[in-house]
Amino acid sequence: MSASVVLLCEDSQTDMFLRRFFRRRFGRQFRRRIHSVPFSGGIRSGEQHVREKFPDQLRLIRGRRGAVLIAVIDSDMESTEARRTQLQQQCAARDIEALRASDPVLVLVPRRNIETWFRYLDGAEFDETTRYPHLRREADCEPLADRLYDMCHEQQKLAEPAPASLVEACREYPRLTRLLQR
């Protein structure tokens, strides 16, 4: 495996969740291949941070061989499709060609926020319209990342019922594996 990953996330908790997932999937040595776009530091919202940084990161990833961009942006009150459209509009506003199917980019859009996925992975009741609070400690997301890895990789299916936005994100898992093995 020679590819590297660039993470563009709303916050450090989401970043930690993805890093743990990758460590389980590709081993500890892979952590040196993961690079995070610095967070806004509370200057602006996490959603705004991802939306504003996405065009530049898309342009940069297109110029790098063996790199994959994973952008995670909560849908908040929007649909997942509306949030993806906003990212495309942001690219157009910056004169950057829209995201193509051939781009080494995955856009994951948890509904309402990633904590919906965390509740599901923890076995709690959830819905995709309620705003759930952050975990008490960021590291509390690590066993949840392990559980997602087990479902995606080991069992190759999510436990039912699963959040629709997580089902949508998991459809990208085989593509992610292919991109990282280039």
C-alpha positions as CSV (number, residue, x, y, z in Angstrom):
1,M,0.0,0.0,0.0
2,S,1.6,3.2,-1.1
3,A,-1.3,5.7,-1.0
4,S,-1.6,8.4,1.7
5,V,-4.8,9.9,3.1
6,V,-5.7,13.6,3.6
7,L,-8.5,14.1,6.2
8,L,-10.6,17.1,6.0
9,C,-12.9,17.0,9.0
10,E,-15.1,19.4,11.0
11,D,-13.3,18.6,14.3
12,S,-10.7,16.5,16.0
13,Q,-13.1,13.9,17.3
14,T,-14.1,13.0,13.7
15,D,-10.4,13.0,12.8
16,M,-9.6,10.7,15.6
17,F,-12.5,8.3,14.7
18,L,-11.2,8.0,11.1
19,R,-7.6,7.6,12.2
20,R,-8.6,4.7,14.5
21,F,-10.6,3.1,11.7
22,F,-7.6,3.3,9.3
23,R,-5.3,1.9,12.0
24,R,-7.5,-1.1,12.3
25,R,-7.9,-1.5,8.6
26,F,-4.3,-1.0,7.5
27,G,-2.2,-1.4,10.6
28,R,-0.3,0.9,12.9
29,Q,2.4,1.8,10.3
30,F,-0.3,3.4,8.1
31,R,-0.7,6.3,10.6
32,R,2.3,7.9,9.1
33,R,0.4,8.1,5.8
34,I,-2.5,10.1,7.3
35,H,-2.4,13.8,7.1
36,S,-5.0,16.1,8.5
37,V,-6.0,19.6,7.3
38,P,-5.6,21.8,10.4
39,F,-8.9,22.7,12.1
40,S,-10.3,26.2,12.2
41,G,-9.6,26.4,16.0
42,G,-13.1,27.7,16.7
43,I,-12.8,30.7,14.5
44,R,-15.6,29.4,12.3
45,S,-18.0,26.5,12.4
46,G,-16.7,23.0,11.5
47,E,-19.1,22.8,8.5
48,Q,-17.9,26.2,7.2
49,H,-14.3,25.0,7.7
50,V,-14.8,21.9,5.5
51,R,-16.9,23.8,2.9
52,E,-14.2,26.5,2.5
53,K,-11.2,24.2,2.5
54,F,-12.7,21.6,0.2
55,P,-12.0,23.3,-3.2
56,D,-8.3,23.9,-2.4
57,Q,-7.9,20.3,-1.1
58,L,-9.6,18.9,-4.2
59,R,-7.2,20.9,-6.4
60,L,-4.2,19.7,-4.4
61,I,-5.3,16.1,-4.4
62,R,-5.7,16.1,-8.1
63,G,-2.0,17.1,-8.4
64,R,-0.7,14.3,-6.1
65,R,-0.3,10.8,-7.2
66,G,-1.1,8.1,-4.6
67,A,-3.2,10.4,-2.3
68,V,-6.8,10.2,-1.3
69,L,-8.9,13.0,0.2
70,I,-11.6,12.1,2.7
71,A,-13.9,15.0,3.5
72,V,-16.4,14.6,6.4
73,I,-19.0,17.2,6.7
74,D,-22.2,17.0,8.9
75,S,-25.4,17.5,7.0
76,D,-26.9,19.4,10.0
77,M,-30.4,20.4,8.9
78,E,-29.6,19.7,5.2
79,S,-29.9,16.5,3.2
80,T,-26.7,14.7,2.4
81,E,-27.3,15.6,-1.3
82,A,-27.8,19.2,-0.5
83,R,-24.5,19.3,1.5
84,R,-22.7,17.7,-1.4
85,T,-24.2,20.3,-3.8
86,Q,-22.9,23.0,-1.5
87,L,-19.4,21.6,-1.8
88,Q,-19.7,21.6,-5.6
89,Q,-21.0,25.2,-5.5
90,Q,-18.0,26.2,-3.4
91,C,-15.7,24.7,-6.1
92,A,-17.5,26.6,-8.9
93,A,-17.2,29.8,-6.9
94,R,-13.5,29.3,-6.8
95,D,-13.2,28.3,-10.5
96,I,-12.2,24.7,-9.6
97,E,-13.7,22.0,-11.7
98,A,-16.4,20.1,-9.9
99,L,-15.7,16.8,-8.2
100,R,-15.5,14.0,-10.8
101,A,-16.2,10.3,-10.2
102,S,-12.6,9.6,-11.1
103,D,-11.2,11.9,-8.4
104,P,-9.5,10.1,-5.5
105,V,-12.0,11.7,-3.1
106,L,-14.6,10.4,-0.7
107,V,-17.2,12.8,0.8
108,L,-18.9,11.4,3.9
109,V,-22.0,13.3,5.1
110,P,-23.3,12.1,8.5
111,R,-26.9,13.1,9.2
112,R,-27.5,15.2,11.4
113,N,-24.0,15.0,12.8
114,I,-21.4,12.3,13.3
115,E,-22.7,11.7,16.8
116,T,-25.7,10.0,15.1
117,W,-23.3,7.4,13.8
118,F,-21.7,7.1,17.3
119,R,-25.1,6.5,19.0
120,Y,-25.8,3.8,16.4
121,L,-22.4,2.1,16.9
122,D,-22.9,2.2,20.6
123,G,-26.2,0.4,20.3
124,A,-28.3,3.4,21.5
125,E,-31.5,4.5,19.8
126,F,-31.0,7.2,17.2
127,D,-32.6,9.2,14.5
128,E,-31.0,11.4,11.9
129,T,-32.8,14.6,12.8
130,T,-31.8,14.9,16.5
131,R,-28.6,16.8,17.3
132,Y,-26.6,14.6,19.7
133,P,-23.8,16.1,21.8
134,H,-20.1,15.4,21.4
135,L,-18.7,12.4,23.3
136,R,-17.4,13.3,26.8
137,R,-13.9,12.5,25.7
138,E,-12.6,12.3,22.2
139,A,-11.0,9.0,22.8
140,D,-14.4,7.5,23.5
141,C,-14.9,7.3,19.7
142,E,-12.1,4.7,19.3
143,P,-14.2,1.6,20.3
144,L,-16.9,2.9,18.0
145,A,-14.4,3.1,15.1
146,D,-13.4,-0.5,16.0
147,R,-17.1,-1.5,15.9
148,L,-17.5,0.1,12.5
149,Y,-14.4,-1.6,11.2
150,D,-15.8,-5.0,12.3
151,M,-19.1,-4.3,10.5
152,C,-17.5,-2.9,7.3
153,H,-14.6,-5.2,7.0
154,E,-15.1,-8.4,9.0
155,Q,-18.9,-8.8,8.7
156,Q,-19.2,-6.8,5.5
157,K,-22.6,-5.5,6.6
158,L,-24.1,-3.0,9.0
159,A,-26.4,-4.1,11.8
160,E,-30.0,-3.2,11.1
161,P,-31.4,-0.7,11.4
162,A,-28.5,1.6,10.4
163,P,-28.5,5.3,9.7
164,A,-29.2,5.9,6.0
165,S,-26.2,8.3,5.9
166,L,-23.9,5.7,7.3
167,V,-25.2,3.1,4.8
168,E,-24.5,5.7,2.0
169,A,-21.0,6.2,3.4
170,C,-20.3,2.5,3.6
171,R,-21.0,2.1,-0.1
172,E,-17.8,4.0,-0.6
173,Y,-15.7,1.4,1.4
174,P,-14.8,-0.8,-1.5
175,R,-13.8,2.2,-3.5
176,L,-11.7,3.5,-0.7
177,T,-9.8,0.2,-0.4
178,R,-9.1,0.3,-4.2
179,L,-7.9,3.8,-4.1
180,L,-5.5,3.1,-1.2
181,Q,-4.0,0.0,-2.9
182,R,-3.0,1.9,-6.0
